[in-house]
């Protein structure tokens, strides 16, 4: 039986068919739907949970795999930075049960603060990395990854990218295969206790294991793919780039790498001997190109293929033009009676931008974060921000966030700014999920070292940016089991913060009074903006608003809120009654009483 699945759905299916016992992760686009699909479709046979951060997620999976059961972890590329500490040691110890780490890179930064190439982490940790090019391979490679992990006693990374995760293709479904083994931890301190004396021995074994993996990946795994066509041009590629190569270079010979590290050196040498020139097409860094050149094999890649941004068919069309201008044959004129190459003319190869207007991201109508930022904007502060949908507070017209670096950085950065001796007050802004992820230690650090910055936690009781996943403050687990909601107020006390206050950001007077008290103080403050995400609660905050044209003075003060429910080109602004979620910020801002409620419009 075959089914049309997205890459993320296929990864979830591959886990189910592998008999995985536990899947744990932290939500991050484009990886989020993997764990959600496991929990949605297979939770009767697979235990799933969200973790506060990626380090905790990996360490939890290590514990499961130490008992001999299979475990998997999901995260996006920047999450692997957080999980790097256990990853590096895990490469030494390995686990009896298979352990697979699915990492989703985001070329083009569709929903990320940077571009990162996870293949570098595989080489850094000296563990194999597999890379599928479509949903079918996503399912099959995941199953292969568990077998490799258990045979060689190593964690395995499976790299996906945005287009693989979110595009769809047919997947052949199979019944799950449950590994037959006793689930119980077997004591072996010399393998699992990384004191220096034992770790030095494991370091040697790590190198021996890597050589064995490299040899077997060429001869046993059946994971690479060679397609001979024209001998004029050979393309070495991997992942989603393979799909674009087949479209734009249909006459070229292709070596598709299923495992870019460790590199199948003999396979590459054999392929290189059969073609005149080699082009390496890979997304992001010149990771594979450098390794091939280190083998003494001439090749080009980033001279024609950009290393910044996402690869697309249009990008590779531009690559063909550059190659043509440099005198490279694209193999389309090659004579091959067995595999005649279709023609692809260079005319019209420029990317078509179209006339579709751009739609910049914006905080939702009724988002409580807008109220928190609006109150903060009235104070003369420097604002260190964090990762979440509230990062949009940096954009006009709110323009109320000065820095965003990484998860949890806002609080230590605010503390560092305050300790510099500058006169302006500093406020750190962080969401509830990010606070649980990596903000608590920063708050503890600030309290311990007598900081005096203000920390504002935007608590909407959900991980909103990635699609409303539960977090430790939500009151339930991923499996839908009720749980105690962690109190940010109590955590602040436990960290040593003496001044803590709550406010409703949709009540502007209350919000402004609390924030002004905190910012004017010479001591550290934790202020908690408490209001639910309007999309997560699935109902309006209040009644829809309307503007009375008789009372409106056309001052446009309401438009400065940047609410998408408020519309105006010229003349009197209006409220889009379909979009409005009744937060009431606009009528609080109107000095002329021109904005009022339409009774009976609260519910959707």
WOFEN-V195646 format. One record per helix or strand. SS is the DSSP state (H for helix, E for strand). FROM is the first residue (numbers start at 1). TO is the last residue. If there is no record, write none. Layout:
ss=SS from=FROM to=TO
ss=SS from=FROM to=TO
//
This chain:
ss=E from=2 to=6
ss=H from=7 to=17
ss=E from=22 to=25
ss=H from=32 to=42
ss=E from=47 to=50
ss=H from=54 to=66
ss=E from=71 to=76
ss=H from=77 to=82
ss=H from=84 to=93
ss=E from=99 to=105
ss=H from=119 to=125
ss=E from=129 to=131
ss=H from=135 to=152
ss=E from=156 to=161
ss=H from=162 to=166
ss=E from=168 to=172
ss=H from=189 to=192
ss=H from=196 to=219
ss=E from=225 to=227
ss=E from=230 to=238
ss=H from=241 to=248
ss=E from=252 to=257
ss=E from=261 to=261
ss=H from=265 to=273
ss=E from=277 to=281
ss=H from=287 to=294
ss=E from=300 to=300
ss=H from=313 to=325
ss=H from=368 to=377
ss=E from=381 to=384
ss=H from=389 to=394
ss=E from=403 to=403
ss=H from=409 to=419
ss=E from=425 to=431
ss=H from=432 to=448
ss=E from=454 to=459
ss=E from=463 to=463
ss=E from=469 to=469
ss=E from=476 to=476
ss=E from=482 to=482
ss=H from=488 to=495
ss=E from=499 to=503
ss=H from=508 to=520
ss=E from=525 to=530
ss=H from=534 to=537
ss=E from=545 to=547
ss=H from=558 to=561
ss=E from=566 to=567
ss=E from=574 to=575
ss=H from=585 to=589
ss=E from=595 to=597
//
